[in-house]
Amino acid sequence: MKHLMAQQSKNIRRTWVLIAVFCIVIIGLGELFAEQYGNPTILYGFIAFSLVMNITSYWFADKIALKSAGAIPADKATHQALIASVDRIATMMQMTSPRVYTILDEAPNAFATGRNEAHAAIAVTTGLLAILTPEELDGVLAHELSHIKNRDILIGTVAVVLAGFIAIFANVFLRMRFFGRGNNRSNGFIAIIGLLAAIITPIAASLIQLAISRKREFLADASGALCTHHPEHLASALQKIAVHNAPLAHANTATAHLYIVNPFGKGSASLRTLFATHPPVEERIKVLLGK
């Protein structure tokens, strides 16, 4: 229990550090542009933008994550068993039941999002519901509820918005390079910033997600298994999920770290897998089974 409380506190501290770093980077860029163009108003605009984005990431990132995943509220009649399972496991963990969503996608996967227990949600794909036994589904739900209990979802959800806006900044800089006006010195400055942003963006977004720590998946696996008393059920579920190669239809780098397994499938060979946000499924299964 002491270890769990320490992890919760660490996740909260990491969230505020992540928000502070984002503010510093954005304000630093604003200072560069203000100095380049000799207009202090630009700096004020960047400061306002950083504040708005951090407020958005804290209060509305869960809605953004669910929307980007194509998640819809679970129908109480169609998914009665799913909702009942979530409520039962939440009661076992002595926590508030999160909102339950489904994603119409054949790729089996699931994720949790939100800023705290009172404002949390779990989303599962229809593909996951189709291939898992009730016991295996319990294992997955306990894993996701553990993310909520451990307060992993706070930093994970905030990172969704911040990583996404890094990509937007890169796109803005590139457009300014090709469509910008002004003297050659200004255009040269924009060109350099745009090029650097285009190169660094995918790496920076992945590093933000890696900063959350892949250890959180092992912790959620252990916490979920401790709740159900059957680690083999989660291990079996992970094995079934791992054999599907198809990526999620709405998979994107900003939300990849939220899912229980990599949402891009096994065939991806880009930077998003080079900087993997999840430990290997095989390794997680071995730990669960004590091998």
C-alpha positions as CSV (number, residue, x, y, z in Angstrom):
1,M,0.0,0.0,0.0
2,K,2.9,2.4,0.8
3,H,4.4,1.7,-2.6
4,L,1.0,2.4,-4.3
5,M,0.6,5.7,-2.4
6,A,4.1,6.7,-3.4
7,Q,3.4,5.9,-7.0
8,Q,0.2,8.0,-6.9
9,S,2.1,10.9,-5.5
10,K,4.9,10.5,-8.1
11,N,2.3,10.5,-10.9
12,I,0.8,13.8,-9.7
13,R,4.3,15.4,-9.4
14,R,5.1,14.2,-12.9
15,T,1.9,15.8,-14.3
16,W,2.8,19.2,-12.9
17,V,6.4,18.9,-14.1
18,L,5.0,18.0,-17.6
19,I,2.7,21.0,-17.6
20,A,5.5,23.3,-16.4
21,V,7.9,22.1,-19.1
22,F,5.2,22.7,-21.7
23,C,4.7,26.3,-20.5
24,I,8.5,26.9,-20.5
25,V,8.9,25.6,-24.1
26,I,6.0,27.5,-25.5
27,I,6.9,30.8,-23.7
28,G,10.5,30.3,-24.9
29,L,9.3,30.0,-28.5
30,G,7.2,33.1,-28.0
31,E,10.3,35.0,-26.8
32,L,12.2,33.9,-29.9
33,F,9.4,35.1,-32.2
34,A,8.9,38.4,-30.3
35,E,12.6,39.2,-30.5
36,Q,12.8,38.2,-34.2
37,Y,9.9,40.4,-35.2
38,G,10.4,43.1,-32.6
39,N,6.9,42.7,-31.3
40,P,6.4,42.0,-27.6
41,T,2.7,41.2,-28.3
42,I,3.7,37.9,-29.8
43,L,5.2,36.8,-26.5
44,Y,1.9,37.7,-24.7
45,G,0.0,35.6,-27.2
46,F,2.3,32.6,-26.6
47,I,1.9,33.0,-22.8
48,A,-1.9,33.1,-23.2
49,F,-1.8,30.0,-25.5
50,S,0.3,28.0,-23.1
51,L,-2.2,28.8,-20.3
52,V,-5.2,27.9,-22.4
53,M,-3.6,24.6,-23.5
54,N,-2.7,23.6,-20.0
55,I,-6.2,24.3,-18.7
56,T,-7.7,22.4,-21.7
57,S,-5.4,19.5,-21.1
58,Y,-6.4,19.2,-17.4
59,W,-10.1,19.8,-17.7
60,F,-11.1,18.5,-21.1
61,A,-8.4,16.0,-22.3
62,D,-10.5,13.0,-21.4
63,K,-13.3,14.2,-23.8
64,I,-10.6,14.9,-26.5
65,A,-9.1,11.4,-26.0
66,L,-12.6,9.7,-26.2
67,K,-13.6,11.7,-29.2
68,S,-10.3,11.0,-31.1
69,A,-10.8,7.3,-30.4
70,G,-14.3,7.2,-31.8
71,A,-15.7,6.1,-28.4
72,I,-19.4,6.4,-27.6
73,P,-21.3,5.8,-24.3
74,A,-22.0,2.1,-23.7
75,D,-25.6,1.2,-24.3
76,K,-27.1,0.0,-21.0
77,A,-29.2,-2.6,-22.8
78,T,-26.6,-4.0,-25.2
79,H,-23.6,-3.8,-22.9
80,Q,-25.3,-4.5,-19.6
81,A,-22.8,-7.2,-18.7
82,L,-19.8,-4.9,-19.4
83,I,-21.2,-2.1,-17.3
84,A,-22.1,-4.5,-14.5
85,S,-18.5,-5.9,-14.5
86,V,-17.0,-2.4,-14.3
87,D,-19.3,-1.6,-11.4
88,R,-18.4,-4.8,-9.6
89,I,-14.6,-4.5,-10.0
90,A,-14.8,-0.8,-9.0
91,T,-16.6,-1.8,-5.8
92,M,-13.9,-4.5,-5.1
93,M,-11.3,-1.7,-5.5
94,Q,-13.3,0.6,-3.3
95,M,-13.5,3.3,-5.9
96,T,-16.1,5.3,-7.9
97,S,-17.3,3.5,-11.1
98,P,-16.0,5.3,-14.2
99,R,-18.1,6.1,-17.2
100,V,-18.1,3.2,-19.7
101,Y,-17.6,3.7,-23.5
102,T,-17.3,1.3,-26.4
103,I,-15.4,1.7,-29.7
104,L,-16.7,0.1,-32.9
105,D,-13.5,-1.6,-34.0
106,E,-12.5,-5.2,-34.6
107,A,-9.0,-4.7,-33.1
108,P,-9.1,-5.7,-29.5
109,N,-8.0,-3.0,-27.1
110,A,-9.0,-0.8,-24.2
111,F,-8.0,2.3,-22.3
112,A,-8.8,4.5,-19.3
113,T,-8.8,8.3,-19.3
114,G,-9.7,11.2,-17.0
115,R,-8.1,13.4,-14.4
116,N,-9.3,11.6,-11.3
117,E,-11.7,8.8,-10.0
118,A,-14.7,11.2,-10.1
119,H,-14.0,12.2,-13.7
120,A,-12.8,8.9,-15.3
121,A,-13.9,6.8,-18.2
122,I,-13.0,3.4,-19.6
123,A,-13.4,2.6,-23.3
124,V,-13.2,-0.9,-24.8
125,T,-13.5,-2.0,-28.4
126,T,-16.2,-4.3,-29.7
127,G,-13.4,-6.5,-30.9
128,L,-12.2,-7.0,-27.4
129,L,-15.7,-7.9,-26.2
130,A,-16.0,-10.4,-29.0
131,I,-12.9,-12.5,-28.2
132,L,-12.5,-12.5,-24.4
133,T,-14.2,-14.7,-21.9
134,P,-15.9,-12.9,-19.0
135,E,-13.0,-13.8,-16.7
136,E,-10.5,-12.4,-19.2
137,L,-12.5,-9.3,-19.6
138,D,-12.5,-8.9,-15.8
139,G,-8.7,-9.0,-16.0
140,V,-8.5,-6.2,-18.6
141,L,-11.1,-4.1,-16.7
142,A,-9.2,-4.5,-13.5
143,H,-6.0,-3.4,-15.3
144,E,-7.7,-0.3,-16.6
145,L,-9.4,0.5,-13.2
146,S,-5.9,0.1,-11.6
147,H,-4.7,2.9,-13.9
148,I,-7.4,5.1,-12.5
149,K,-6.8,4.0,-8.9
150,N,-3.0,4.6,-9.3
151,R,-3.7,8.0,-10.9
152,D,-1.8,7.0,-14.0
153,I,-4.6,8.5,-16.1
154,L,-4.0,12.1,-14.9
155,I,-0.6,12.4,-16.5
156,G,-1.5,10.1,-19.4
157,T,-4.6,12.1,-20.3
158,V,-2.7,15.5,-20.0
159,A,0.0,14.1,-22.2
160,V,-2.6,13.5,-25.0
161,V,-3.3,17.2,-25.4
162,L,0.3,18.4,-25.0
163,A,1.7,15.8,-27.4
164,G,-1.0,16.7,-29.9
165,F,-0.2,20.4,-29.8
166,I,3.5,19.8,-30.3
167,A,2.4,18.3,-33.7
168,I,0.2,21.3,-34.4
169,F,3.1,23.7,-33.7
170,A,5.2,21.9,-36.2
171,N,2.6,22.2,-38.8
172,V,2.1,25.9,-38.1
173,F,5.9,26.5,-38.5
174,L,6.0,24.6,-41.8
175,R,3.0,26.6,-43.2
176,M,4.6,29.8,-42.1
177,R,7.7,28.7,-44.0
178,F,5.9,28.1,-47.2
179,F,3.2,30.8,-47.0
180,G,4.9,33.4,-44.8
181,R,5.7,36.9,-45.8
182,G,8.3,39.3,-44.7
183,N,12.0,40.0,-45.2
184,N,14.5,37.3,-46.0
185,R,15.9,37.3,-42.4
186,S,12.5,36.6,-40.9
187,N,11.7,33.9,-43.5
188,G,15.0,32.2,-42.9
189,F,14.3,32.2,-39.2
190,I,10.9,30.6,-39.8
191,A,12.4,28.1,-42.2
192,I,14.9,26.9,-39.5
193,I,12.3,26.6,-36.8
194,G,9.9,24.8,-39.1
195,L,12.5,22.3,-40.2
196,L,13.6,21.6,-36.6
197,A,10.0,21.3,-35.5
198,A,9.3,18.8,-38.3
199,I,12.2,16.6,-37.3
200,I,11.8,16.8,-33.6
201,T,8.0,16.6,-33.4
202,P,7.5,12.8,-33.6
203,I,10.5,12.3,-31.2
204,A,9.3,14.9,-28.7
205,A,5.7,13.5,-28.7
206,S,7.1,10.0,-28.0
207,L,9.5,11.2,-25.3
208,I,6.6,12.9,-23.5
209,Q,4.7,9.6,-23.5
210,L,7.8,7.7,-22.4
211,A,8.3,10.2,-19.5
212,I,5.1,8.7,-18.1
213,S,7.1,5.5,-17.7
214,R,6.3,2.1,-19.1
215,K,6.5,0.7,-15.6
216,R,3.0,1.9,-15.1
217,E,1.8,-1.0,-17.3
218,F,3.5,-3.5,-15.0
219,L,2.0,-1.8,-12.0
220,A,-1.5,-1.8,-13.4
221,D,-1.0,-5.5,-14.4
222,A,0.0,-6.4,-10.8
223,S,-2.7,-4.2,-9.2
224,G,-5.4,-5.7,-11.5
225,A,-4.3,-9.3,-10.9
226,L,-4.2,-8.6,-7.1
227,C,-7.8,-7.5,-7.3
228,T,-9.2,-10.5,-9.3
229,H,-6.8,-13.0,-7.6
230,H,-6.4,-14.5,-11.1
231,P,-3.3,-13.2,-12.9
232,E,-3.7,-16.0,-15.5
233,H,-6.9,-14.4,-16.8
234,L,-5.2,-11.1,-17.6
235,A,-2.3,-13.0,-19.1
236,S,-4.6,-15.0,-21.3
237,A,-6.4,-11.8,-22.4
238,L,-3.1,-10.1,-23.3
239,Q,-2.1,-13.2,-25.3
240,K,-5.3,-13.1,-27.3
241,I,-5.0,-9.3,-27.9
242,A,-1.3,-9.7,-29.0
243,V,-2.1,-12.2,-31.8
244,H,-4.2,-9.5,-33.7
245,N,-2.0,-7.5,-36.1
246,A,-4.6,-5.1,-37.3
247,P,-4.3,-1.5,-35.9
248,L,-7.1,0.5,-34.5
249,A,-8.9,2.6,-37.1
250,H,-8.5,5.8,-35.0
251,A,-5.0,5.0,-33.6
252,N,-2.8,8.0,-33.3
253,T,0.5,8.8,-31.6
254,A,-1.0,11.3,-29.2
255,T,-3.3,8.7,-27.5
256,A,-1.2,5.5,-28.1
257,H,0.2,5.4,-24.5
258,L,-3.3,5.2,-23.1
259,Y,-4.2,1.7,-24.5
260,I,-3.5,-1.6,-22.8
261,V,-1.4,-2.6,-25.8
262,N,0.1,-0.8,-28.8
263,P,-2.8,0.3,-31.0
264,F,-0.8,0.4,-34.2
265,G,-0.4,-3.4,-34.5
266,K,2.8,-5.3,-35.0
267,G,3.5,-4.2,-38.6
268,S,4.6,-0.6,-37.9
269,A,8.2,0.2,-38.3
270,S,8.2,3.9,-37.7
271,L,9.4,6.2,-34.9
272,R,6.2,5.4,-33.0
273,T,7.4,1.8,-32.4
274,L,11.1,2.8,-32.1
275,F,10.0,4.8,-29.0
276,A,7.6,2.1,-27.8
277,T,5.1,3.3,-25.1
278,H,4.4,-0.2,-23.9
279,P,6.6,-3.0,-22.6
280,P,6.6,-6.2,-24.7
281,V,3.4,-8.3,-24.1
282,E,5.4,-11.4,-23.8
283,E,7.4,-9.9,-20.9
284,R,4.2,-8.8,-19.2
285,I,2.7,-12.3,-19.5
286,K,5.8,-13.8,-18.0
287,V,5.7,-11.4,-15.0
288,L,2.0,-12.2,-14.5
289,L,2.6,-15.9,-14.6
290,G,5.7,-15.7,-12.4
291,K,8.0,-17.3,-15.1
